[in-house]
């Protein structure tokens, strides 16, 4: 079984849109729905407003890469849906990563265990 479980069915997307909490930024929309069980599932949506097939693929690729970077710090028991916006294919991947991290922190899905180490590293070299 794969470590990353994707959402594929329309009813699962619709349930997350209806019942889940959301966060919006210019590059990304995030929906989080608490579910029973201990698995973490994700889905990515890119509509035609994002651009042609190449731009939609880039948007999905950047969102997926950001999700994989944050995966180890996410709490289990959620369905996460990421929706690409019009600016997504034009921005650097770090912008999408920062937006996703902020959304997941706001929604309470991001655990705090990785944050202290990053802060310690950044402040230890500054006198």
Secondary structure in CASP SS format (residue, H / E / C, confidence):
PFRMAT SS
TARGET T0000
AUTHOR 0000-0000-0000
METHOD secondary structure of the structure
MODEL  1
X C 1.00
X C 1.00
X C 1.00
X C 1.00
X E 1.00
X E 1.00
X C 1.00
X C 1.00
X C 1.00
X H 1.00
X H 1.00
X H 1.00
X H 1.00
X H 1.00
X H 1.00
X H 1.00
X H 1.00
X H 1.00
X H 1.00
X C 1.00
X E 1.00
X E 1.00
X E 1.00
X E 1.00
X C 1.00
X C 1.00
X C 1.00
X E 1.00
X E 1.00
X E 1.00
X E 1.00
X E 1.00
X E 1.00
X E 1.00
X C 1.00
X C 1.00
X C 1.00
X C 1.00
X C 1.00
X E 1.00
X E 1.00
X E 1.00
X E 1.00
X E 1.00
X E 1.00
X C 1.00
X C 1.00
X H 1.00
X H 1.00
X H 1.00
X C 1.00
X C 1.00
X H 1.00
X H 1.00
X H 1.00
X H 1.00
X H 1.00
X H 1.00
X H 1.00
X H 1.00
X H 1.00
X H 1.00
X H 1.00
X H 1.00
X H 1.00
X H 1.00
X H 1.00
X H 1.00
X H 1.00
X H 1.00
X H 1.00
X H 1.00
X H 1.00
X E 1.00
X C 1.00
X C 1.00
X C 1.00
X E 1.00
X E 1.00
X E 1.00
X E 1.00
X E 1.00
X E 1.00
X E 1.00
X C 1.00
X C 1.00
X C 1.00
X H 1.00
X H 1.00
X H 1.00
X C 1.00
X C 1.00
X H 1.00
X H 1.00
X H 1.00
X H 1.00
X H 1.00
X H 1.00
X H 1.00
X H 1.00
X H 1.00
X H 1.00
X H 1.00
X H 1.00
X H 1.00
X H 1.00
X H 1.00
X C 1.00
X C 1.00
X E 1.00
X C 1.00
X C 1.00
X C 1.00
X C 1.00
X H 1.00
X H 1.00
X H 1.00
X H 1.00
X H 1.00
X H 1.00
X H 1.00
X H 1.00
X H 1.00
X H 1.00
X C 1.00
X C 1.00
X C 1.00
END
